[in-house]
Amino acid sequence: MKDIYIIAYAQNPILADAKAANEVELIMPVVHEVFRQTGLSQKDIDFTCSGSCDYLQGAAFAFVEGLSAIQTNPPIKESHVEMDAAWALYECMLKISSGDTESALIYGFGRSSPGIWIQ
């Protein structure tokens, strides 16, 4: 199996209410921080995957607006999972492990996957 490394991590402060911040306002500073940490740009990324529970926040297809936070011109290889960033990470790990891609940008926003509580 191929070794996979996480080379940077950033996150916004955890807030109970982000007020009127939209997806771009939430995602762009975090993505720019990762690019600052690594010295990379979107052109250096082979694959981008986002995760969000749009339906839980009542904003279907909010992930499309989230793409505005990253450079998508020229067109990029991109995917979205209707869960959270952990599932987006998993998809990218599979793509890298299979040799389909060499590098990935992963981001998530909105609510986390609700999961199941087992007592």
DRENMARRO-643708 format. One record per residue (C-alpha): residue number from 1; x, y, z. Coordinates in Angstrom, 1 decimal, padded with zeros to 4 digits. Layout:
residues N
<NUM; <X; Y; Z>>;
...
***
This chain:
residues 119
<1; <000.0; 000.0; 000.0>>;
<2; <001.1; 003.5; -000.8>>;
<3; <002.1; 005.8; 002.1>>;
<4; <-000.2; 008.8; 002.4>>;
<5; <000.8; 012.0; 004.3>>;
<6; <-001.3; 014.9; 005.6>>;
<7; <001.1; 017.9; 005.1>>;
<8; <-001.1; 020.7; 006.4>>;
<9; <-004.2; 021.3; 008.4>>;
<10; <-006.3; 024.4; 009.2>>;
<11; <-009.8; 025.1; 010.6>>;
<12; <-012.0; 028.0; 011.5>>;
<13; <-012.9; 028.5; 015.1>>;
<14; <-015.8; 026.3; 016.2>>;
<15; <-018.8; 028.5; 016.7>>;
<16; <-022.3; 027.7; 017.7>>;
<17; <-023.5; 030.3; 015.2>>;
<18; <-021.5; 031.6; 012.3>>;
<19; <-024.1; 034.4; 011.9>>;
<20; <-024.5; 035.2; 008.2>>;
<21; <-021.2; 033.8; 006.9>>;
<22; <-021.7; 031.9; 003.6>>;
<23; <-019.7; 028.9; 002.4>>;
<24; <-017.1; 031.1; 000.6>>;
<25; <-016.5; 033.2; 003.7>>;
<26; <-016.1; 030.0; 005.8>>;
<27; <-013.9; 028.0; 003.4>>;
<28; <-011.6; 030.6; 001.7>>;
<29; <-009.5; 031.6; 004.7>>;
<30; <-008.9; 028.0; 005.7>>;
<31; <-007.9; 026.9; 002.1>>;
<32; <-005.6; 030.0; 001.9>>;
<33; <-004.0; 029.1; 005.2>>;
<34; <-003.3; 025.6; 004.0>>;
<35; <-001.7; 027.0; 000.8>>;
<36; <000.3; 029.4; 003.0>>;
<37; <001.6; 026.6; 005.2>>;
<38; <002.6; 024.4; 002.2>>;
<39; <003.7; 026.9; -000.4>>;
<40; <001.3; 025.2; -002.8>>;
<41; <-001.4; 026.6; -005.0>>;
<42; <-004.6; 025.1; -006.5>>;
<43; <-002.6; 024.3; -009.6>>;
<44; <-000.4; 021.9; -007.6>>;
<45; <-003.4; 019.9; -006.4>>;
<46; <-004.5; 016.9; -008.5>>;
<47; <-007.9; 016.3; -006.9>>;
<48; <-010.2; 018.3; -004.6>>;
<49; <-012.9; 016.7; -002.5>>;
<50; <-015.4; 018.5; -000.2>>;
<51; <-017.7; 017.1; 002.4>>;
<52; <-020.9; 018.8; 003.7>>;
<53; <-024.3; 017.9; 005.0>>;
<54; <-026.2; 020.4; 002.9>>;
<55; <-029.5; 018.8; 003.4>>;
<56; <-029.2; 019.0; 007.2>>;
<57; <-028.7; 022.8; 007.1>>;
<58; <-031.5; 023.2; 004.6>>;
<59; <-029.3; 024.4; 001.8>>;
<60; <-029.3; 021.8; -001.0>>;
<61; <-026.3; 022.0; -003.3>>;
<62; <-024.4; 024.4; -001.0>>;
<63; <-021.2; 022.6; -002.0>>;
<64; <-021.4; 024.3; -005.4>>;
<65; <-021.1; 027.7; -003.7>>;
<66; <-018.3; 026.3; -001.7>>;
<67; <-016.3; 025.7; -004.9>>;
<68; <-016.2; 029.5; -005.3>>;
<69; <-013.7; 029.5; -002.4>>;
<70; <-011.1; 027.7; -004.4>>;
<71; <-009.7; 028.3; -007.9>>;
<72; <-011.6; 026.2; -010.4>>;
<73; <-010.3; 027.8; -013.6>>;
<74; <-008.9; 026.0; -015.4>>;
<75; <-011.3; 023.2; -014.6>>;
<76; <-010.2; 020.9; -011.7>>;
<77; <-010.9; 017.3; -010.8>>;
<78; <-013.4; 017.6; -008.0>>;
<79; <-015.8; 015.5; -006.0>>;
<80; <-018.3; 016.1; -003.2>>;
<81; <-019.5; 013.7; -000.6>>;
<82; <-022.8; 014.3; 001.2>>;
<83; <-021.3; 013.6; 004.6>>;
<84; <-018.4; 015.5; 006.2>>;
<85; <-014.7; 016.1; 005.7>>;
<86; <-013.8; 012.7; 007.2>>;
<87; <-015.6; 011.0; 004.3>>;
<88; <-013.9; 013.4; 001.8>>;
<89; <-010.6; 012.3; 003.3>>;
<90; <-011.5; 008.7; 002.9>>;
<91; <-012.4; 009.2; -000.8>>;
<92; <-009.1; 010.9; -001.4>>;
<93; <-007.1; 008.2; 000.4>>;
<94; <-008.7; 005.6; -001.9>>;
<95; <-007.8; 007.7; -005.0>>;
<96; <-004.2; 008.2; -003.9>>;
<97; <-003.9; 004.5; -002.8>>;
<98; <-005.2; 003.3; -006.2>>;
<99; <-002.7; 005.6; -008.1>>;
<100; <-005.5; 007.7; -009.6>>;
<101; <-004.1; 010.9; -008.1>>;
<102; <-000.9; 012.1; -006.3>>;
<103; <-002.2; 015.0; -004.2>>;
<104; <-005.6; 016.1; -002.8>>;
<105; <-007.2; 019.1; -001.2>>;
<106; <-009.9; 018.1; 001.3>>;
<107; <-012.3; 020.5; 003.0>>;
<108; <-015.6; 020.2; 004.8>>;
<109; <-018.2; 022.6; 006.1>>;
<110; <-021.6; 022.6; 007.7>>;
<111; <-022.6; 020.0; 010.2>>;
<112; <-020.6; 016.9; 010.9>>;
<113; <-022.1; 013.5; 010.2>>;
<114; <-024.6; 012.8; 012.9>>;
<115; <-023.5; 009.2; 013.6>>;
<116; <-025.2; 006.7; 015.8>>;
<117; <-024.9; 006.6; 019.6>>;
<118; <-024.7; 003.0; 020.9>>;
<119; <-025.0; 002.5; 024.6>>;
***
